[in-house]
Amino acid sequence: MRAATALILAGSRGPDDPLAAAAGVACKAMIDVGGVPMLARVILALAGAGFSRVAVALQDPEPIERLRADGLLPANVAVEWSPAEAGPSASVETGLARLGTPLLVTTADHALLRPEWVERFLAGVPSGVDAAAAVARSEAVTAAAPDARRTFLRFADGAFSGCNLFYLATPQALRVVSLWREVEGLRKTPIRMLRRLGPATAARYGLGLLSLRQALDRLERLSGAAVAAVELPFGRAAIDVDTFSDLALVRRLVEPQPR
């Protein structure tokens, strides 16, 4: 599987975002990690994975222009602005309508993103699926970053965290995005999310009897699209920057520590 175009979700809560306010930047995507704004780090990782077109969903294009003026955008990648909507799923819908498929979607706070993670994810997407998401097992996350605080979905075959990497392979992926909009507010509450998948599914999940594949099968029935989860062995791929502790963690992982 290969996509030449990527969409980075970088929508901001503006002055209401405590991380941005503390860092003195207009949006969280521009917070510095290792001397480089997070947004630039993600764009550079996508460039390293072979992407030639990257759209960034923002409230306005000013951060992109600032990165361009500072010489932080790769010359071999066309970086453009895509309007950010009220939530991530709505921004994906808008981006999907503009950019088409296949489309890779990630987030601007994926500050540790590496080209090899993206390449491994795309190589693992099964043929014939409409949409796929990258996941990492809890053991991999804990081994890579014991201090990381992640939300795990605990299935019969393991506990998994999302890796903020999504592949929208065909136009049918829009059906998955529409379902995503329904459960977007439930992302951090796994039991409520599973209830949306149906009482029997939620019960099996609660009893520890539901496998990841069974959950995906239910998602397929609800959305009418073929979906897959691609397990990555890179525990750090599950780390993004939602909180001050997340930011401190990624800075420790990126920046040289004094002896």
C-alpha positions as CSV (number, residue, x, y, z in Angstrom):
1,M,0.0,0.0,0.0
2,R,1.3,3.5,-0.8
3,A,-0.1,7.0,-0.6
4,A,1.6,10.1,-2.0
5,T,-0.6,12.5,0.0
6,A,-0.9,13.0,3.7
7,L,-3.2,15.1,5.9
8,I,-1.9,16.3,9.3
9,L,-4.5,17.3,11.8
10,A,-3.3,20.4,13.6
11,G,-6.5,22.1,14.7
12,S,-6.1,24.4,17.7
13,R,-8.1,25.6,20.7
14,G,-6.2,28.8,20.4
15,P,-5.7,30.8,23.7
16,D,-7.8,28.1,25.5
17,D,-5.1,25.5,24.9
18,P,-3.0,25.4,28.1
19,L,0.0,23.8,26.3
20,A,0.1,26.5,23.6
21,A,-0.4,29.2,26.1
22,A,2.4,28.0,28.4
23,A,4.8,27.7,25.4
24,G,3.8,31.2,24.1
25,V,2.7,30.0,20.7
26,A,-0.5,30.5,18.8
27,C,-1.3,26.7,18.4
28,K,-0.1,23.5,20.0
29,A,1.4,22.3,16.7
30,M,4.1,25.0,16.9
31,I,5.4,23.9,20.3
32,D,9.2,23.3,20.2
33,V,10.5,19.8,20.7
34,G,14.2,19.3,20.3
35,G,14.6,22.7,18.7
36,V,12.0,22.1,16.0
37,P,8.2,22.8,16.1
38,M,6.2,19.6,16.4
39,L,4.4,20.3,13.1
40,A,7.7,20.6,11.2
41,R,8.9,17.4,12.8
42,V,5.9,15.5,11.5
43,I,6.2,17.0,8.0
44,L,9.9,16.0,7.9
45,A,9.0,12.5,8.9
46,L,6.4,12.2,6.2
47,A,8.9,13.6,3.7
48,G,11.4,10.9,4.8
49,A,8.7,8.3,4.1
50,G,8.3,9.5,0.5
51,F,5.3,11.8,0.7
52,S,5.3,14.5,-1.9
53,R,2.1,16.3,-0.9
54,V,1.1,17.2,2.7
55,A,-1.9,19.2,3.7
56,V,-2.2,20.6,7.2
57,A,-5.6,21.1,8.8
58,L,-5.4,24.4,10.7
59,Q,-7.7,27.3,11.5
60,D,-5.5,29.5,9.3
61,P,-2.3,29.0,7.2
62,E,-0.1,31.3,9.2
63,P,1.9,28.5,11.0
64,I,2.7,26.9,7.6
65,E,4.0,30.2,6.3
66,R,6.1,30.7,9.4
67,L,7.7,27.3,9.0
68,R,8.3,28.1,5.3
69,A,9.9,31.5,6.2
70,D,12.1,29.8,8.8
71,G,13.3,27.3,6.2
72,L,11.8,24.3,8.1
73,L,9.8,22.8,5.2
74,P,11.4,20.2,2.9
75,A,11.9,21.5,-0.6
76,N,10.7,18.2,-2.2
77,V,7.2,18.3,-0.5
78,A,4.3,20.5,-1.4
79,V,2.8,21.7,1.9
80,E,-0.6,23.3,1.8
81,W,-3.3,24.4,4.1
82,S,-6.6,22.6,4.7
83,P,-9.3,24.2,6.8
84,A,-9.7,22.8,10.3
85,E,-13.2,22.0,11.3
86,A,-14.8,21.8,14.8
87,G,-13.3,18.3,15.4
88,P,-10.7,15.9,14.0
89,S,-13.2,13.7,12.2
90,A,-14.8,16.7,10.5
91,S,-11.4,18.0,9.5
92,V,-10.7,14.6,7.9
93,E,-14.0,14.7,6.0
94,T,-13.0,18.1,4.6
95,G,-9.5,17.0,3.8
96,L,-10.8,13.8,2.2
97,A,-13.1,15.7,-0.1
98,R,-10.2,18.0,-1.2
99,L,-7.4,15.5,-1.4
100,G,-9.1,12.2,-2.4
101,T,-7.8,8.7,-1.7
102,P,-5.5,7.0,-0.9
103,L,-4.7,9.4,2.0
104,L,-2.6,9.0,5.1
105,V,-3.8,10.8,8.2
106,T,-1.8,11.7,11.2
107,T,-1.6,14.5,13.8
108,A,0.7,17.4,14.4
109,D,1.4,16.4,18.0
110,H,2.9,13.1,16.9
111,A,6.2,14.6,17.7
112,L,8.2,11.4,17.8
113,L,7.0,10.2,14.3
114,R,9.6,8.4,12.3
115,P,9.6,7.6,8.5
116,E,10.2,3.9,9.2
117,W,7.0,3.8,11.3
118,V,5.0,5.2,8.5
119,E,6.6,2.8,6.0
120,R,6.0,-0.2,8.2
121,F,2.4,0.8,8.7
122,L,1.7,1.2,4.9
123,A,3.5,-2.0,4.1
124,G,1.3,-3.8,6.6
125,V,-2.1,-2.6,5.3
126,P,-3.9,-5.6,3.8
127,S,-5.1,-5.4,0.2
128,G,-8.8,-4.9,-0.3
129,V,-9.4,-2.8,2.8
130,D,-11.0,0.7,2.7
131,A,-9.4,2.0,5.9
132,A,-6.7,1.0,8.4
133,A,-5.3,2.2,11.7
134,A,-1.9,1.6,13.3
135,V,-1.9,0.2,16.9
136,A,0.8,-0.8,19.4
137,R,0.6,-3.4,22.2
138,S,0.8,-2.2,25.7
139,E,4.0,-4.2,26.3
140,A,5.7,-2.4,23.4
141,V,4.6,1.0,24.7
142,T,5.7,0.3,28.3
143,A,9.1,-1.1,27.1
144,A,9.8,1.9,24.9
145,A,8.6,4.5,27.5
146,P,7.7,3.3,31.0
147,D,6.5,6.7,32.0
148,A,4.0,7.1,29.1
149,R,0.4,7.4,30.1
150,R,-1.7,6.0,27.3
151,T,-5.3,4.8,27.0
152,F,-5.4,1.1,26.1
153,L,-8.3,-0.9,24.6
154,R,-8.1,-4.3,26.3
155,F,-9.1,-7.1,24.1
156,A,-8.9,-10.9,24.6
157,D,-5.7,-11.0,22.5
158,G,-4.0,-8.0,24.1
159,A,-4.2,-4.4,25.1
160,F,-3.6,-1.9,22.3
161,S,-3.1,1.9,22.0
162,G,-3.7,3.8,18.8
163,C,-0.7,5.3,17.0
164,N,-2.3,8.3,15.3
165,L,-1.7,6.8,11.9
166,F,-4.7,6.1,9.6
167,Y,-4.9,5.0,6.0
168,L,-7.9,5.9,3.9
169,A,-7.5,3.6,1.0
170,T,-10.7,4.1,-1.0
171,P,-13.7,6.5,-1.1
172,Q,-15.6,4.0,1.0
173,A,-13.4,5.1,3.9
174,L,-15.7,8.0,4.3
175,R,-18.2,5.6,5.9
176,V,-15.7,4.9,8.6
177,V,-15.0,8.6,9.1
178,S,-18.7,9.3,9.5
179,L,-18.9,6.6,12.2
180,W,-15.8,8.2,13.8
181,R,-17.7,11.4,14.1
182,E,-20.4,9.7,16.1
183,V,-17.9,8.2,18.6
184,E,-15.3,11.0,18.6
185,G,-16.3,12.3,22.0
186,L,-15.9,8.8,23.4
187,R,-12.3,8.2,22.4
188,K,-11.0,8.2,26.0
189,T,-13.8,6.1,27.4
190,P,-13.5,2.7,25.9
191,I,-16.6,1.2,27.5
192,R,-18.9,3.9,26.2
193,M,-17.3,3.5,22.8
194,L,-17.9,-0.2,22.8
195,R,-21.5,0.4,23.7
196,R,-21.9,2.2,20.4
197,L,-20.8,-1.0,18.8
198,G,-23.7,-2.8,20.4
199,P,-24.6,-4.3,23.8
200,A,-23.4,-7.8,23.0
201,T,-20.0,-6.4,21.8
202,A,-19.8,-4.2,24.9
203,A,-20.5,-7.2,27.1
204,R,-17.9,-9.4,25.5
205,Y,-15.4,-6.5,25.8
206,G,-16.2,-6.0,29.5
207,L,-15.7,-9.8,30.1
208,G,-12.4,-9.8,28.3
209,L,-13.8,-12.1,25.6
210,L,-13.7,-9.8,22.6
211,S,-10.7,-10.0,20.3
212,L,-9.4,-7.0,18.3
213,R,-10.5,-8.7,15.0
214,Q,-14.0,-9.3,16.4
215,A,-14.2,-5.6,17.3
216,L,-13.1,-4.7,13.7
217,D,-15.7,-7.1,12.3
218,R,-18.4,-5.2,14.2
219,L,-17.0,-1.9,13.0
220,E,-17.3,-3.2,9.4
221,R,-20.9,-4.2,9.9
222,L,-21.7,-0.8,11.3
223,S,-19.9,1.3,8.7
224,G,-20.2,-0.9,5.6
225,A,-16.5,-0.6,4.9
226,A,-13.6,-3.0,5.2
227,V,-11.2,-2.1,8.0
228,A,-8.0,-3.4,9.5
229,A,-5.6,-2.7,12.4
230,V,-1.9,-2.9,11.7
231,E,0.2,-3.7,14.7
232,L,3.5,-1.8,14.9
233,P,6.4,-3.0,17.1
234,F,7.4,0.6,17.9
235,G,6.0,1.5,21.3
236,R,6.9,5.2,20.9
237,A,4.5,5.4,17.9
238,A,1.7,5.4,20.5
239,I,2.9,8.6,22.2
240,D,1.5,12.0,21.3
241,V,1.3,15.3,23.2
242,D,-2.0,15.7,24.9
243,T,-0.8,16.9,28.3
244,F,2.2,18.7,30.0
245,S,3.5,15.3,31.1
246,D,3.4,14.0,27.5
247,L,5.3,17.1,26.4
248,A,7.9,16.6,29.1
249,L,8.2,12.9,28.0
250,V,8.7,13.5,24.3
251,R,11.3,16.2,25.1
252,R,13.2,13.8,27.3
253,L,13.1,11.2,24.5
254,V,14.3,13.7,21.9
255,E,16.6,16.1,23.6
256,P,20.1,15.2,25.0
257,Q,20.0,14.9,28.8
258,P,22.7,16.5,31.0
259,R,25.0,14.0,32.6
